[in-house]
Amino acid sequence: MFPTNEQLRREWTGFRRAGRLIAMAAAALAVVALGLLYASGNHASCGAPCPPEPTGPDGSLVDDQFSFLHRDMGADGSITVRLTSMTGTITYPPPNHDEIVPGLVPWAKAGIIIKDGVRPGSSYASLMVTGSHGVRMQYGYRHDIAGSGRGVAGGAPRWLRLTRSGETVTGHESADGMKWTAVGTARLPGLPETAQVGLFATSPGDLTLRRTGLGGNTEQVRWTQAGGTFDNITLRGTAVGGWSDDGVGERNRTDWEKDHLASGAVEKNGTITITGTGDIGPAGAEDGARPVERTLGGLALALLVVLVVAVRFATTAHRAGTAGGSPVTRPQLAAKAIVVAAVTFATALLAMGIVIPAGVVILKDNGIPVIEVSALTGTRVVVGTAGALALAAVVALALGSLLRRGWLAILVAILAIAVPYVVTSVPLLPDGLSQWLLRFTPAAGFAAQQTLIEYPQVIAHYAPSAGYFPLPWGAGTAVLCAYAATLLGLALNRLPRSDEQAGQPVDWR
Protein backbone atom coordinates (compact mmCIF):
# COMPACT_ATOMS: atom_id res chain seq x y z
CA MET A 1 0.00 0.00 0.00
CA PHE A 2 2.89 2.37 0.68
CA PRO A 3 4.28 3.91 -2.52
CA THR A 4 7.90 3.56 -3.49
CA ASN A 5 10.14 6.46 -4.45
CA GLU A 6 9.79 5.39 -8.07
CA GLN A 7 5.99 5.55 -7.88
CA LEU A 8 6.15 8.97 -6.26
CA ARG A 9 8.43 10.23 -9.04
CA ARG A 10 6.08 8.75 -11.64
CA GLU A 11 3.02 10.41 -10.15
CA TRP A 12 4.86 13.71 -9.79
CA THR A 13 5.81 13.49 -13.46
CA GLY A 14 2.18 12.73 -14.32
CA PHE A 15 0.95 15.69 -12.27
CA ARG A 16 3.26 18.14 -14.06
CA ARG A 17 0.98 18.70 -17.00
CA ALA A 18 0.79 22.27 -18.21
CA GLY A 19 -2.90 22.58 -17.41
CA ARG A 20 -2.50 21.46 -13.79
CA LEU A 21 0.53 23.63 -13.17
CA ILE A 22 -1.24 26.65 -14.66
CA ALA A 23 -4.29 25.95 -12.50
CA MET A 24 -2.21 25.75 -9.31
CA ALA A 25 -0.37 28.94 -10.24
CA ALA A 26 -3.73 30.61 -10.82
CA ALA A 27 -4.90 29.47 -7.39
CA ALA A 28 -1.84 31.02 -5.76
CA LEU A 29 -2.25 34.19 -7.80
CA ALA A 30 -5.92 34.46 -6.72
CA VAL A 31 -4.94 34.30 -3.05
CA VAL A 32 -2.26 36.96 -3.46
CA ALA A 33 -4.10 39.29 -5.85
CA LEU A 34 -7.46 39.32 -4.07
CA GLY A 35 -5.78 39.67 -0.68
CA LEU A 36 -3.70 42.65 -1.76
CA LEU A 37 -6.71 44.17 -3.52
CA TYR A 38 -8.68 43.94 -0.29
CA ALA A 39 -5.87 45.54 1.71
CA SER A 40 -5.34 48.32 -0.84
CA GLY A 41 -9.05 49.10 -0.95
CA ASN A 42 -9.36 49.73 2.79
CA HIS A 43 -8.53 53.23 4.00
CA ALA A 44 -9.08 55.03 7.28
CA SER A 45 -11.86 57.63 7.14
CA CYS A 46 -10.18 60.24 9.35
CA GLY A 47 -9.96 63.68 7.77
CA ALA A 48 -6.41 64.02 9.10
CA PRO A 49 -3.97 61.25 9.98
CA CYS A 50 -5.80 58.97 12.38
CA PRO A 51 -4.57 58.93 15.97
CA PRO A 52 -2.86 55.69 16.91
CA GLU A 53 -5.08 53.02 18.41
CA PRO A 54 -4.33 52.33 22.08
CA THR A 55 -2.22 49.28 22.79
CA GLY A 56 -1.95 47.42 26.04
CA PRO A 57 1.21 46.50 27.94
CA ASP A 58 1.67 43.44 25.71
CA GLY A 59 1.38 45.51 22.51
CA SER A 60 -2.08 44.27 21.52
CA LEU A 61 -4.89 46.60 20.47
CA VAL A 62 -7.24 47.47 23.31
CA ASP A 63 -10.33 49.51 24.11
CA ASP A 64 -9.64 52.00 26.88
CA GLN A 65 -12.28 54.71 27.17
CA PHE A 66 -14.01 55.75 30.37
CA SER A 67 -14.62 58.59 32.80
CA PHE A 68 -12.10 58.62 35.65
CA LEU A 69 -12.22 60.57 38.91
CA HIS A 70 -8.80 59.95 40.37
CA ARG A 71 -5.92 60.94 42.61
CA ASP A 72 -2.39 59.73 43.37
CA MET A 73 -1.80 56.50 45.27
CA GLY A 74 1.51 55.25 46.65
CA ALA A 75 2.96 51.76 46.52
CA ASP A 76 0.66 50.57 49.32
CA GLY A 77 -2.89 51.70 49.87
CA SER A 78 -6.55 51.00 49.28
CA ILE A 79 -9.85 52.50 48.17
CA THR A 80 -13.22 51.47 49.60
CA VAL A 81 -16.55 52.72 48.28
CA ARG A 82 -20.23 51.94 48.37
CA LEU A 83 -21.98 51.88 45.00
CA THR A 84 -25.62 52.70 45.65
CA SER A 85 -27.13 52.79 42.16
CA MET A 86 -26.49 52.52 38.43
CA THR A 87 -28.40 54.22 35.66
CA GLY A 88 -27.90 54.37 31.92
CA THR A 89 -29.06 55.50 28.51
CA ILE A 90 -29.38 53.52 25.29
CA THR A 91 -29.86 55.37 22.02
CA TYR A 92 -32.39 54.15 19.48
CA PRO A 93 -32.72 50.45 20.34
CA PRO A 94 -35.17 48.09 18.59
CA PRO A 95 -37.92 47.69 17.66
CA ASN A 96 -38.56 51.10 16.13
CA HIS A 97 -35.17 52.83 16.54
CA ASP A 98 -37.01 56.08 17.13
CA GLU A 99 -36.29 57.04 20.75
CA ILE A 100 -33.64 57.24 23.43
CA VAL A 101 -34.50 55.06 26.40
CA PRO A 102 -33.17 54.54 29.93
CA GLY A 103 -31.37 51.26 30.53
CA LEU A 104 -28.06 49.51 31.03
CA VAL A 105 -26.36 47.20 28.57
CA PRO A 106 -25.18 43.91 30.14
CA TRP A 107 -21.53 44.99 30.32
CA ALA A 108 -22.04 48.58 31.47
CA LYS A 109 -19.50 49.15 34.26
CA ALA A 110 -19.16 51.38 37.31
CA GLY A 111 -16.66 50.86 40.08
CA ILE A 112 -13.13 51.51 41.27
CA ILE A 113 -9.82 51.21 39.46
CA ILE A 114 -6.05 51.47 40.04
CA LYS A 115 -4.25 52.50 36.86
CA ASP A 116 -0.83 53.51 35.59
CA GLY A 117 -1.84 57.08 34.75
CA VAL A 118 -4.54 58.19 32.36
CA ARG A 119 -2.87 57.14 29.11
CA PRO A 120 -5.11 54.81 27.10
CA GLY A 121 -3.58 51.35 27.13
CA SER A 122 -1.73 51.64 30.43
CA SER A 123 -1.97 48.76 32.90
CA TYR A 124 -4.84 48.64 35.39
CA ALA A 125 -6.89 46.53 37.78
CA SER A 126 -10.55 47.31 38.40
CA LEU A 127 -13.46 46.11 40.53
CA MET A 128 -16.92 46.92 39.28
CA VAL A 129 -20.62 46.27 39.20
CA THR A 130 -21.97 45.54 35.73
CA GLY A 131 -25.35 45.97 34.10
CA SER A 132 -26.28 42.27 34.12
CA HIS A 133 -23.23 40.24 35.19
CA GLY A 134 -22.89 41.22 38.83
CA VAL A 135 -19.57 42.10 40.42
CA ARG A 136 -16.42 41.50 38.33
CA MET A 137 -12.73 42.09 38.74
CA GLN A 138 -11.00 42.85 35.46
CA TYR A 139 -7.37 43.64 34.68
CA GLY A 140 -4.84 43.58 31.86
CA TYR A 141 -7.64 44.12 29.30
CA ARG A 142 -8.10 40.36 28.81
CA HIS A 143 -8.71 39.02 32.30
CA ASP A 144 -12.13 38.80 33.93
CA ILE A 145 -12.93 37.25 37.33
CA ALA A 146 -16.52 36.77 38.41
CA GLY A 147 -17.56 37.89 41.86
CA SER A 148 -21.07 37.62 43.21
CA GLY A 149 -23.94 37.79 40.75
CA ARG A 150 -25.52 40.65 42.65
CA GLY A 151 -25.85 44.09 41.11
CA VAL A 152 -27.30 47.21 42.70
CA ALA A 153 -30.87 46.90 41.44
CA GLY A 154 -33.71 47.21 43.90
CA GLY A 155 -31.87 49.53 46.24
CA ALA A 156 -29.30 46.93 47.33
CA PRO A 157 -25.89 48.68 47.33
CA ARG A 158 -22.55 46.89 46.95
CA TRP A 159 -19.36 47.74 48.76
CA LEU A 160 -16.16 47.50 46.72
CA ARG A 161 -12.52 47.57 47.84
CA LEU A 162 -9.22 47.49 45.95
CA THR A 163 -6.00 47.09 47.92
CA ARG A 164 -2.57 47.70 46.43
CA SER A 165 0.66 46.17 47.69
CA GLY A 166 3.44 47.03 45.26
CA GLU A 167 2.57 45.41 41.93
CA THR A 168 -0.25 43.30 43.40
CA VAL A 169 -3.85 44.47 43.54
CA THR A 170 -6.58 42.55 45.38
CA GLY A 171 -10.32 43.07 45.06
CA HIS A 172 -12.98 42.47 47.73
CA GLU A 173 -16.75 42.97 47.79
CA SER A 174 -19.31 43.20 50.54
CA ALA A 175 -23.06 43.57 50.98
CA ASP A 176 -22.84 45.56 54.22
CA GLY A 177 -19.31 46.92 54.47
CA MET A 178 -18.54 44.58 57.37
CA LYS A 179 -18.15 41.07 55.98
CA TRP A 180 -15.86 41.02 52.95
CA THR A 181 -15.37 38.38 50.26
CA ALA A 182 -12.27 38.22 48.07
CA VAL A 183 -13.01 38.47 44.34
CA GLY A 184 -9.52 38.10 42.88
CA THR A 185 -5.91 39.22 42.74
CA ALA A 186 -4.00 40.77 39.85
CA ARG A 187 -0.31 41.34 39.38
CA LEU A 188 0.59 44.41 37.31
CA PRO A 189 4.29 44.23 36.37
CA GLY A 190 5.90 47.63 36.12
CA LEU A 191 3.15 49.49 38.00
CA PRO A 192 4.92 52.68 39.14
CA GLU A 193 5.29 53.65 42.75
CA THR A 194 2.73 56.41 42.22
CA ALA A 195 -0.36 55.22 40.39
CA GLN A 196 -3.83 56.67 39.94
CA VAL A 197 -6.75 55.39 41.96
CA GLY A 198 -10.40 56.38 41.81
CA LEU A 199 -13.91 55.89 40.50
CA PHE A 200 -14.84 55.09 36.93
CA ALA A 201 -17.80 54.44 34.67
CA THR A 202 -18.08 53.26 31.09
CA SER A 203 -20.60 51.59 28.78
CA PRO A 204 -19.96 49.70 25.51
CA GLY A 205 -22.30 49.89 22.54
CA ASP A 206 -25.67 48.16 22.54
CA LEU A 207 -25.44 45.23 20.12
CA THR A 208 -28.48 43.81 18.36
CA LEU A 209 -28.77 41.67 15.25
CA ARG A 210 -30.73 42.41 12.09
CA ARG A 211 -32.06 39.47 10.08
CA THR A 212 -30.81 39.25 6.53
CA GLY A 213 -30.38 36.72 3.71
CA LEU A 214 -31.86 33.29 4.49
CA GLY A 215 -31.82 33.86 8.22
CA GLY A 216 -28.37 35.35 8.72
CA ASN A 217 -27.62 38.28 10.99
CA THR A 218 -25.77 41.55 10.66
CA GLU A 219 -24.67 43.60 13.64
CA GLN A 220 -26.11 46.93 14.70
CA VAL A 221 -24.41 48.87 17.48
CA ARG A 222 -25.79 51.95 19.23
CA TRP A 223 -24.12 54.42 21.56
CA THR A 224 -24.81 54.04 25.28
CA GLN A 225 -23.91 55.76 28.51
CA ALA A 226 -23.80 54.51 32.11
CA GLY A 227 -23.44 56.14 35.50
CA GLY A 228 -22.79 55.01 39.05
CA THR A 229 -23.49 56.81 42.32
CA PHE A 230 -20.95 56.34 45.13
CA ASP A 231 -20.69 57.28 48.79
CA ASN A 232 -18.73 56.20 51.89
CA ILE A 233 -15.45 56.66 50.02
CA THR A 234 -12.45 55.74 52.15
CA LEU A 235 -8.85 56.09 50.97
CA ARG A 236 -5.60 54.82 52.43
CA GLY A 237 -2.10 55.52 51.11
CA THR A 238 -3.17 58.35 48.79
CA ALA A 239 -1.66 61.79 48.43
CA VAL A 240 -3.21 64.76 50.13
CA GLY A 241 -5.27 66.87 47.76
CA GLY A 242 -8.36 66.87 45.64
CA TRP A 243 -9.73 64.70 42.87
CA SER A 244 -9.03 65.10 39.15
CA ASP A 245 -11.87 64.46 36.72
CA ASP A 246 -10.51 63.16 33.41
CA GLY A 247 -11.57 61.12 30.47
CA VAL A 248 -9.39 58.24 29.40
CA GLY A 249 -9.84 58.30 25.63
CA GLU A 250 -12.52 60.47 24.06
CA ARG A 251 -15.55 61.81 25.89
CA ASN A 252 -18.20 64.51 25.56
CA ARG A 253 -18.08 64.59 21.77
CA THR A 254 -21.58 63.28 21.09
CA ASP A 255 -24.67 65.48 20.84
CA TRP A 256 -26.23 63.67 23.78
CA GLU A 257 -23.24 64.47 26.02
CA LYS A 258 -23.09 68.06 24.80
CA ASP A 259 -26.80 68.83 25.08
CA HIS A 260 -28.19 66.52 27.77
CA LEU A 261 -25.79 64.69 30.08
CA ALA A 262 -22.05 65.18 29.98
CA SER A 263 -19.79 62.31 30.90
CA GLY A 264 -17.78 63.02 34.02
CA ALA A 265 -18.13 63.35 37.78
CA VAL A 266 -20.67 65.34 39.82
CA GLU A 267 -20.50 65.68 43.62
CA LYS A 268 -23.71 66.44 45.51
CA ASN A 269 -24.79 65.99 49.13
CA GLY A 270 -21.88 63.73 49.99
CA THR A 271 -22.27 61.45 46.99
CA ILE A 272 -20.36 61.29 43.73
CA THR A 273 -22.01 60.30 40.48
CA ILE A 274 -19.69 59.46 37.63
CA THR A 275 -20.99 58.95 34.10
CA GLY A 276 -19.10 57.53 31.14
CA THR A 277 -19.16 55.71 27.85
CA GLY A 278 -16.81 53.32 26.05
CA ASP A 279 -15.21 50.11 27.25
CA ILE A 280 -12.08 48.68 28.86
CA GLY A 281 -10.95 45.43 27.30
CA PRO A 282 -9.41 43.80 24.24
CA ALA A 283 -10.18 45.38 20.89
CA GLY A 284 -11.62 43.18 18.16
CA ALA A 285 -13.12 43.20 14.68
CA GLU A 286 -16.28 44.80 16.08
CA ASP A 287 -14.15 47.89 16.83
CA GLY A 288 -13.00 48.27 13.23
CA ALA A 289 -9.68 46.49 13.61
CA ARG A 290 -8.86 43.84 11.00
CA PRO A 291 -7.64 40.34 11.82
CA VAL A 292 -4.80 39.10 9.65
CA GLU A 293 -7.00 36.39 8.07
CA ARG A 294 -9.07 39.07 6.34
CA THR A 295 -6.31 39.17 3.75
CA LEU A 296 -7.25 35.62 2.69
CA GLY A 297 -10.27 36.64 0.66
CA GLY A 298 -8.97 34.72 -2.36
CA LEU A 299 -8.83 31.44 -0.46
CA ALA A 300 -12.31 30.35 -1.55
CA LEU A 301 -11.41 30.68 -5.23
CA ALA A 302 -8.15 28.82 -4.67
CA LEU A 303 -10.08 26.07 -2.89
CA LEU A 304 -12.35 25.58 -5.91
CA VAL A 305 -9.36 25.27 -8.22
CA VAL A 306 -7.63 22.78 -5.93
CA LEU A 307 -10.73 20.60 -5.66
CA VAL A 308 -11.13 20.43 -9.44
CA VAL A 309 -7.45 19.66 -10.02
CA ALA A 310 -7.41 16.90 -7.38
CA VAL A 311 -10.56 15.22 -8.70
CA ARG A 312 -9.33 15.24 -12.27
CA PHE A 313 -5.94 13.89 -11.18
CA ALA A 314 -7.75 10.81 -9.85
CA THR A 315 -10.40 10.34 -12.54
CA THR A 316 -7.94 10.76 -15.43
CA ALA A 317 -5.92 7.80 -14.16
CA HIS A 318 -9.03 5.65 -13.77
CA ARG A 319 -10.21 6.52 -17.28
CA ALA A 320 -6.80 5.53 -18.64
CA GLY A 321 -7.06 2.19 -16.85
CA THR A 322 -10.55 1.57 -18.22
CA ALA A 323 -9.39 2.38 -21.75
CA GLY A 324 -6.83 -0.43 -21.69
CA GLY A 325 -4.00 0.98 -19.63
CA SER A 326 -2.82 -0.24 -16.26
CA PRO A 327 -5.53 -0.02 -13.59
CA VAL A 328 -4.80 2.21 -10.60
CA THR A 329 -3.45 0.29 -7.61
CA ARG A 330 -3.36 1.14 -3.93
CA PRO A 331 0.27 2.27 -3.92
CA GLN A 332 -0.39 4.42 -6.99
CA LEU A 333 -3.40 6.15 -5.39
CA ALA A 334 -1.40 6.67 -2.20
CA ALA A 335 1.37 8.22 -4.29
CA LYS A 336 -1.18 10.48 -6.00
CA ALA A 337 -2.49 11.59 -2.59
CA ILE A 338 1.02 12.46 -1.41
CA VAL A 339 1.81 14.36 -4.59
CA VAL A 340 -1.42 16.36 -4.72
CA ALA A 341 -1.19 17.17 -0.99
CA ALA A 342 2.47 18.24 -1.25
CA VAL A 343 1.90 20.43 -4.31
CA THR A 344 -1.18 22.05 -2.78
CA PHE A 345 0.57 22.64 0.53
CA ALA A 346 3.64 24.20 -1.09
CA THR A 347 1.53 26.40 -3.37
CA ALA A 348 -0.68 27.61 -0.53
CA LEU A 349 2.28 28.13 1.78
CA LEU A 350 3.97 30.37 -0.77
CA ALA A 351 0.82 32.37 -1.52
CA MET A 352 -0.13 32.97 2.11
CA GLY A 353 3.44 33.63 3.11
CA ILE A 354 3.31 36.54 0.66
CA VAL A 355 -0.21 37.92 1.06
CA ILE A 356 -0.52 37.98 4.86
CA PRO A 357 2.58 40.03 5.73
CA ALA A 358 2.21 42.24 2.64
CA GLY A 359 -1.50 42.77 3.28
CA VAL A 360 -0.89 43.69 6.91
CA VAL A 361 1.71 46.28 5.91
CA ILE A 362 -0.66 47.83 3.35
CA LEU A 363 -3.55 47.97 5.82
CA LYS A 364 -1.41 49.70 8.43
CA ASP A 365 -0.06 52.15 5.84
CA ASN A 366 -3.68 52.96 4.97
CA GLY A 367 -4.43 53.77 8.60
CA ILE A 368 -6.38 50.56 9.30
CA PRO A 369 -5.65 48.98 12.70
CA VAL A 370 -4.70 45.32 12.53
CA ILE A 371 -5.11 42.90 15.40
CA GLU A 372 -1.58 41.79 16.16
CA VAL A 373 -0.77 38.11 16.58
CA SER A 374 2.30 36.38 17.92
CA ALA A 375 4.84 34.83 15.59
CA LEU A 376 3.61 31.40 16.66
CA THR A 377 -0.02 32.25 15.86
CA GLY A 378 0.96 33.79 12.53
CA THR A 379 2.88 30.65 11.64
CA ARG A 380 -0.11 28.53 12.61
CA VAL A 381 -2.37 30.56 10.33
CA VAL A 382 -0.07 30.17 7.32
CA VAL A 383 0.94 26.55 7.87
CA GLY A 384 -2.43 25.41 9.22
CA THR A 385 -4.45 26.92 6.40
CA ALA A 386 -2.06 25.53 3.80
CA GLY A 387 -2.46 22.16 5.49
CA ALA A 388 -6.25 22.49 5.37
CA LEU A 389 -6.10 23.10 1.63
CA ALA A 390 -3.83 20.08 1.20
CA LEU A 391 -6.21 17.86 3.19
CA ALA A 392 -9.14 19.19 1.16
CA ALA A 393 -7.25 18.15 -1.98
CA VAL A 394 -6.86 14.62 -0.56
CA VAL A 395 -10.60 14.48 0.15
CA ALA A 396 -11.32 15.51 -3.44
CA LEU A 397 -8.82 12.99 -4.81
CA ALA A 398 -10.47 10.20 -2.78
CA LEU A 399 -13.92 11.23 -4.02
CA GLY A 400 -12.63 11.17 -7.58
CA SER A 401 -11.31 7.64 -7.08
CA LEU A 402 -14.50 6.42 -5.40
CA LEU A 403 -17.01 7.98 -7.79
CA ARG A 404 -14.92 7.66 -11.00
CA ARG A 405 -17.01 10.40 -12.67
CA GLY A 406 -15.28 13.75 -12.70
CA TRP A 407 -18.35 15.98 -12.75
CA LEU A 408 -20.03 14.05 -9.93
CA ALA A 409 -16.91 14.00 -7.74
CA ILE A 410 -16.31 17.71 -8.32
CA LEU A 411 -19.92 18.48 -7.41
CA VAL A 412 -19.74 16.43 -4.21
CA ALA A 413 -16.39 17.97 -3.22
CA ILE A 414 -17.67 21.50 -3.79
CA LEU A 415 -20.88 20.87 -1.87
CA ALA A 416 -19.04 19.22 1.01
CA ILE A 417 -16.10 21.61 1.37
CA ALA A 418 -16.31 24.83 -0.66
CA VAL A 419 -19.99 25.61 -0.20
CA PRO A 420 -19.97 25.36 3.62
CA TYR A 421 -16.80 27.44 3.77
CA VAL A 422 -18.20 30.18 1.52
CA VAL A 423 -21.80 30.44 2.76
CA THR A 424 -20.77 30.58 6.41
CA SER A 425 -18.34 33.44 5.81
CA VAL A 426 -21.18 35.85 4.95
CA PRO A 427 -24.38 36.66 6.87
CA LEU A 428 -26.59 34.40 4.73
CA LEU A 429 -27.61 31.43 6.89
CA PRO A 430 -28.82 31.36 10.51
CA ASP A 431 -25.91 31.38 12.94
CA GLY A 432 -26.83 27.97 14.34
CA LEU A 433 -26.84 26.33 10.91
CA SER A 434 -23.52 28.00 10.00
CA GLN A 435 -21.96 26.71 13.19
CA TRP A 436 -23.31 23.20 12.50
CA LEU A 437 -21.77 23.23 9.01
CA LEU A 438 -18.39 24.26 10.39
CA ARG A 439 -18.47 21.54 13.04
CA PHE A 440 -19.46 18.54 10.95
CA THR A 441 -18.32 19.16 7.36
CA PRO A 442 -14.73 19.08 6.06
CA ALA A 443 -14.82 22.90 6.01
CA ALA A 444 -14.22 22.73 9.77
CA GLY A 445 -10.52 22.41 8.99
CA PHE A 446 -10.32 26.04 7.90
CA ALA A 447 -10.63 27.06 11.55
CA ALA A 448 -6.83 27.05 11.31
CA GLN A 449 -7.01 30.55 9.86
CA GLN A 450 -8.88 32.13 12.79
CA THR A 451 -7.01 34.52 15.07
CA LEU A 452 -10.02 36.23 16.66
CA ILE A 453 -10.57 35.31 20.31
CA GLU A 454 -13.98 35.07 21.91
CA TYR A 455 -14.04 37.00 25.19
CA PRO A 456 -17.15 36.42 27.32
CA GLN A 457 -16.79 39.89 28.83
CA VAL A 458 -16.82 41.62 25.43
CA ILE A 459 -20.06 42.28 23.57
CA ALA A 460 -19.68 40.93 20.03
CA HIS A 461 -21.44 38.78 17.44
CA TYR A 462 -19.55 35.52 17.86
CA ALA A 463 -20.68 33.82 14.66
CA PRO A 464 -18.97 32.38 11.55
CA SER A 465 -20.06 35.35 9.43
CA ALA A 466 -18.10 37.60 11.81
CA GLY A 467 -15.00 35.41 11.60
CA TYR A 468 -15.53 33.10 14.59
CA PHE A 469 -15.35 29.36 13.89
CA PRO A 470 -17.27 27.17 16.36
CA LEU A 471 -14.36 24.74 16.85
CA PRO A 472 -10.80 25.56 17.91
CA TRP A 473 -8.30 25.14 15.13
CA GLY A 474 -7.00 21.81 16.41
CA ALA A 475 -10.45 20.26 16.61
CA GLY A 476 -11.38 21.62 13.18
CA THR A 477 -8.22 20.17 11.69
CA ALA A 478 -9.05 16.83 13.32
CA VAL A 479 -12.46 16.81 11.62
CA LEU A 480 -10.92 17.43 8.20
CA CYS A 481 -8.24 14.80 8.85
CA ALA A 482 -10.95 12.29 9.74
CA TYR A 483 -12.73 12.92 6.45
CA ALA A 484 -9.49 12.66 4.47
CA ALA A 485 -8.40 9.45 6.20
CA THR A 486 -11.81 7.80 5.94
CA LEU A 487 -12.45 8.58 2.28
CA LEU A 488 -8.90 7.79 1.22
CA GLY A 489 -9.09 4.52 3.14
CA LEU A 490 -12.33 3.59 1.37
CA ALA A 491 -10.81 4.48 -2.00
CA LEU A 492 -7.66 2.44 -1.31
CA ASN A 493 -9.68 -0.55 -0.14
CA ARG A 494 -11.53 -0.57 -3.46
CA LEU A 495 -8.33 -0.90 -5.47
CA PRO A 496 -6.07 -3.89 -6.09
CA ARG A 497 -2.92 -4.12 -3.99
CA SER A 498 -0.62 -4.43 -6.99
CA ASP A 499 -0.53 -4.77 -10.78
CA GLU A 500 -0.54 -8.56 -10.46
CA GLN A 501 -3.89 -8.45 -8.66
CA ALA A 502 -5.41 -5.84 -10.95
CA GLY A 503 -7.38 -8.43 -12.90
CA GLN A 504 -8.75 -10.20 -9.81
CA PRO A 505 -11.98 -9.18 -8.07
CA VAL A 506 -11.53 -6.93 -5.05
CA ASP A 507 -12.41 -8.35 -1.65
CA TRP A 508 -14.66 -5.73 0.00
CA ARG A 509 -14.78 -7.46 3.35
Secondary structure, 3 states (H helix, E strand, C coil): CCCCHHHHHHHHHHHCCHHHHHHHHHHHHHHHHHHHHHHHCCCCCCCCCCCCCCECCCCCEEEECEEEEEEEEEEEEEEEEEEEEEEEEEECCCCCCCCEEECCCCCCEEEEEEECCCCCCCCEEEEEEECCCCEEEEECCCEEEECCCCCCHHHCCEEEEEEEECCEEEEEEECCCCCEEEEEEEECCCCCCCEEEEEEEECCCEEEEEEECCCEEEEEEECEEEEEEEEEEEEEEECCCCCEEEEECCCCCCHHHHHCCCCEEEEECCEEEEEECCCEEECCHHHCCECHHHHCCCHHHHHHHHHHHHHHHHHHHHHHHHCCCCCCCHHHHHHHHHHHHHHHHHHHHHHHHHHHHHHHHHHHHCCCCECCCCHHHHHHHHHHHHHHHHHHHHHHHHHHHHHCCHHHHHHHHHHHHHHHHHHCCCCCCCHHHHHHHHHHCHHHHHHHHCCCCCCCCCCCCCCHHHCCCCCCHHHHHHHHHHHHHHHHHHHHHHCCCCHHHCCCCCCCC
